[in-house]
Amino acid sequence: MPRGTYAPNFRLGEFDIDLPGFIIHPDDAVGTDRHPDIMRSIGCCQGPAGNDGPNLVCLACGAEVATRQSDCYTQDQVVFEPAAVCISFADD
């Protein structure tokens, strides 16, 4: 995913390992931090696989907001929970 862009991902197949939500580049996930439960960030060899629930929390309130995937068998991406997203088309 190129920086500064996003993509909705809601058409998942039966055997997909993708997560439903809004996908962004990992460097665009500002205002987030790793989940305090380190078991949420387990992966195979390169990074979190994202199979254990959201592993990023909001810095301001601590709510679970997204899942970082960056393992050897996943895309390097952040998938935001749909309920945690408010899409704005304004130039902020």
C-alpha positions in Angstrom: 0.0 0.0 0.0 1.6 3.3 -1.0 2.0 5.9 1.7 -0.8 8.4 2.0 -3.5 6.1 0.6 -5.9 3.6 1.9 -8.1 0.7 0.6 -11.2 -0.8 2.0 -11.0 -4.6 2.3 -14.4 -6.2 2.8 -14.6 -8.8 0.0 -12.8 -11.7 1.7 -12.8 -15.3 0.4 -13.5 -18.3 2.6 -9.8 -19.2 2.9 -8.3 -15.7 3.0 -5.9 -14.7 5.8 -6.7 -11.1 5.1 -8.5 -9.1 7.7 -11.6 -7.0 7.0 -11.2 -3.2 7.4 -9.3 -0.3 6.0 -5.7 -0.9 4.9 -3.0 1.7 5.2 0.8 1.7 4.9 2.4 1.0 8.3 4.2 4.4 8.4 0.9 6.1 8.1 -0.5 4.7 11.4 0.4 7.8 13.5 -1.2 8.1 16.9 -1.0 4.3 17.6 1.2 2.2 19.8 1.7 -1.6 20.3 -0.9 -3.4 22.3 0.1 -4.0 25.9 -0.6 -7.7 25.5 2.5 -9.0 23.8 0.7 -12.1 22.7 -1.2 -10.0 20.2 2.1 -9.4 18.3 3.2 -13.0 17.7 4.4 -14.0 14.3 6.4 -16.6 12.6 9.7 -15.0 11.8 9.6 -11.3 10.7 6.9 -9.6 12.6 3.3 -9.8 13.8 1.0 -12.0 11.8 -2.1 -10.3 13.0 -3.9 -13.6 13.8 -4.5 -12.8 17.5 -6.7 -9.8 17.3 -5.9 -6.1 17.1 -2.3 -5.4 18.1 -2.3 -1.6 17.8 -4.0 0.8 20.3 -4.9 4.5 20.2 -2.3 6.6 22.0 -5.0 9.0 23.3 -7.5 6.6 24.7 -6.0 3.1 24.6 -8.8 1.6 22.4 -7.9 -1.3 20.1 -8.0 0.3 16.7 -5.9 -1.8 14.2 -3.9 -4.8 13.4 -0.3 -4.6 12.1 0.7 -7.5 9.8 4.3 -7.8 8.7 5.3 -11.5 8.9 6.8 -13.6 6.2 3.4 -14.9 4.9 1.4 -11.7 5.2 1.5 -8.3 3.5 3.3 -5.5 5.3 0.3 -3.4 6.2 -2.0 -2.0 9.0 -5.7 -2.9 8.9 -7.9 -0.6 10.9 -11.0 -1.9 12.5 -14.1 -0.6 10.6 -15.6 0.8 13.9 -12.4 2.8 14.6 -12.4 4.6 11.3 -14.0 8.0 10.4 -13.3 8.8 6.8 -12.9 12.5 6.1 -12.4 14.0 2.7 -11.3 17.4 4.0 -7.8 18.7 3.7 -6.8 18.8 7.3 
